[in-house]
Every structure is written in structure tokens, then in C-alpha cells.
Amino acid sequence: MKLNPPNLNNPRIFQSLGRIDAKSLESCDQLLLILPEKPVASLFKQLPEGTKLHRVLRATADDSTPALRTRLSNKKVTLVVGGKLKNESSTFEQLTLGRELVAALADEKAGSVGIGVLGFAPDAQASIVNNILAAALAAAFALPTYKTKPPPPSIKSLRILGVPARVDTRRTEAEAMGNNLARWLTSMPPNKLDAYQYADLARHLARARGWSYKRFATKELTKLGAGAFLAVAQGNENDSASIVRLKYRPGRKTARADLSLVGKGIIFDTGGTNLKPFSSMLDMHGDMQGSAVAIGILLAISELQLPIAVDCWLALTENRTGPMAYKSRDVVTAANGKTIQTIHTDAEGRMALADTLVLASREKPKLLIDFATLTGTCISAVTNRYSGVFTNRAALHPRLKRTGQQCGERVWPFPIGDEFLEELKCHSADLRQCSPSASGDHILAASFLAEFIENDTPWVHMDLSASDRDEGLAHIPSKFTGFGVRYTMSVILDDNLFKATI
């Protein structure tokens, strides 16, 4: 059955310049009002019914979110939900406040939501507006549902109020589209999004967006010697596994990629022969979130029509158990000729990525970034509030960390290198897939992956420990967060990492 892509159109966004007056509020069913931590009384004179709002704010506990909640006496009976920010608040704090305030509208009938930010310098105001907008766009998106009566939309339109000049929201809107696609794909039930349907959906998106599309099926991967990927795929009951390559070329079609994105796309992970217990297997339809993030980034780049050449590689397969599934102590040969002794079949992600990284790095991109829900030890190390990053350019660690702080998708760097490969030494192959001991597996996994980067390609690996959080994270209200889309757009637009001398 053909799978149609989701409706990725954001709600319409309107902007009203100048003061927030009664007329502009008549268009708003709800208003998100963002104020400084200690707003001066004169600030409320800029608002209709400001005296009432000030009184409600003073009657609310200082640490409450929302900091105020009341209704105006206009025709719309506009609900006002307010929050406070310190002047030095971080991007993460601003995004989180946005998510919490939008959540306070959950019981309201969908309508037009206003965003008003008062009491901040113009640059800070524009930044806060975009961060609150990001939260609203994430909440407004409809994730997959198969209920007979789907829930109604939460937000129909958005209105930015009280700004002196138009705020540029194009980047926020494009990032929202990419993140929403990533979350939609990850939330799809595994019987609705199998490896065939995923590859076909990628083809459909490529056709609609002007990307080139190439699917490497198992027969072609066999010729390429991709034994690590095929070891995972051999447990499938069909020939659905593939590696998909998408290319975005706004300029010369034969240009070498400035940026190559690689994503782990394990459609469902049983653990293979080393079968997972129930609680660990329940949400394993989400083990393809790395690939969803990669294609979400490509969508955001394409939507902004950025003048960079991008490759996107998706490693799509299931990790099944059965008579043909790979086993502990099997020895396979990867596409770069290195032999691997398998130790634990639930360490399948690094196997599927190994060959994909070989193919991607052979194209000599200026920067290669891969995304994967790879290890539990990374969650143990940094919780699910951060993701781990690893690179073959250790000098990048401060920049990678700073990028996360600036964009609100926070990361923590870890080391890799030959000293960690000591744990992967093997008598019967070039290296072991993992260590029988789980100690530091996130570092060992990244050190393993580094062995499959060719041409000394600058490479960053993101272990997506922040991809799955029941409470949501930053501006994202859903369990699956799509972490990595916003981060990579910051790498491109704020840091220009692939243009640097690295």
C-alpha cells in the first residue's frame, strides 16, 4: 500500500507592527505574552487591560508557569497566557517556556494564537519571538493517528504582535518543517512504514523537491561488498532493505557535496538473535529516527534553497530474529574490506552505518555528519536532555558544544581513538563489532564507526540520546523529538563548519 507524505504546511503567520492594541487582539483567540523576569509597571500601559494583567501577574507565584492566565473582556474573550524570561535566558530556556505556554492552551478550541514579546531589546525580542514560534509550530503539527475520530487541529494561524519591524521567520518555519517530518516518520507504526514504503516515500519527496534519488537494493549492495549492512538485513523475511541516496544540488549537478548526512534507519529492532525483552523492544519503531532527522535536515535546507550541495544517505532495514538472522561470532566483510566479528546482534546500528559511511565518505564531502539512536550508555552518560557528539577532528569539540548552546539542542562531546580500539581487538577478524562489556559503549561504537570513514573526511557522529523523551524537550512537545534538525541547521547557518579549515 502506497504511503502518502504528511501535510507539512505550517499554519499561516501574520505580523502586526507597532503596539499591541485592542484591534490586533480582536484577531486572537489566545495570546502568548512573554515578559521580563521583573517587568516594570509602565510596561503594562502598552497593553489593553494592562492593569488587570499586571494584577493577575502579581498575584501569581514567582516560579509559576504560566506566570499569568486570564481572559480579556473583548469580543473574542481572548485567553492570555503569560511567562517570564530573564534577560540572560538561554535559547533552551526560551524554547522550553514556549512549549510550556503552548501546552497551557491544550483545552482551548483551535484558533488564532498571538505571540507578544514585550520589554526586551529589539534583537532579543526577535530571537524570542522565533523561539516561541518554533514551539507553536511544533505543537500545531498533526502527528500520525489512526483513531476513527482524529483530534482537531490545535492552532489554525499565528500572529506576531507588538514588533517594531517584521521578524524574519523563514528559518524557523523551514526548521519546523524538517523537524515535523522527522517526528512524523519516527511516530509511524512499523507496519505502516516498512523499509519498502520508507524508500518509496523518499522517492516521492525527491520528485516533489527536485532531489535526485538512488536506491541501492541488496543485490547491488552485495556487489559493493557491503557485508556489514547485509548481515543485519539477512534476517528480514523479504528483500526490503536498502541504502537510499538523495542529492540536493542547487548549482552544478556534478558538484561534490559540501555536506553529507547519514542516518540510521532501523525500521524495527527486535535485537536480532540476542532478542530484546518486551520493555526494551516496545518503542523500537523509533530506531530509525537518525534517518528521519537526516531527511528532515535535507527538507529544511531545500525549503530555504540554501546554496550548498548536500547528500543524504539512509540505511534502511529491520533487525529481525529468525533462522537466517546473523549471530554472535559471525565474521563479515565491510565495503572497505575490513573484517568484523559480530559479538551482539543488538549492536546492529553500527553495522548498518559502517557500510553507509564508507559509501558516503568515498564521495569526499567537505563534512559528513551521521545521526543514530545508537547506544544506551550515551543516555546513561548525558541523560535524554543532551545528545552525544564524536568527531575525528578533536579541535571541533568546543565549536560543537557551543553550537548546541546557541540553538537550544544541546550536545556533549566525547573522545574517540586508537586507545579505545584496544577494546575491539579480535583474533579472527580486523575488529570486533563491540565489547562483551557494556562499559563506555557509546565511545567504543563511535571509535568503531571512525574506522569506516575514508579519505580523511571531516566527520561528526551524533548519538541521539535526546531523541526520545516522554515529557518532550525544549520546544518539542512529543515523545520523539526530532533532535538534530535544528542543531544541524545551526551548524550550516551559524557556524559554517563545512566551510572552515578543519
Protein Blocks (a to p, Z undefined) as FASTA:
>chain_A
ZZddddfbdcdddddehjddfklmmmpmbdcddddfbdcfklmmmpghklmmmmmmmmpc
fkbccfbdcddfbfnopacddddddfklcfklmmmmmmmmmmmmmmpccdddddddehia
fklmmmmmmmmmmmmmmmmpccddfbfbdcddfbfbdcdehiabdcdfklmmmmmmmmmm
mmmmmmpcfklmcfklmmmmmmmmmmmnopacddddfklmmmnopaklmmmmmmpcbfkb
ccddddddfbbfkbccfbdcdddddfbaghpjmlcdfklmmmmmmmmmmmmmmmmmmmmm
mmnopabdcddddddddddedjkbccehiacddfkopacddfblklmmmmmmmmmmmmmm
mnopabdcddddfbfklmmmnojmbccdddfblklmmmmmmmmmmnopacddddedjklm
mmmgcfkbmbdfbdfblghklmmmmmmmmmmcghhiacdddddfklpcfkopajbfbfbl
oiojlmmmmmmmmnommlpcZZ
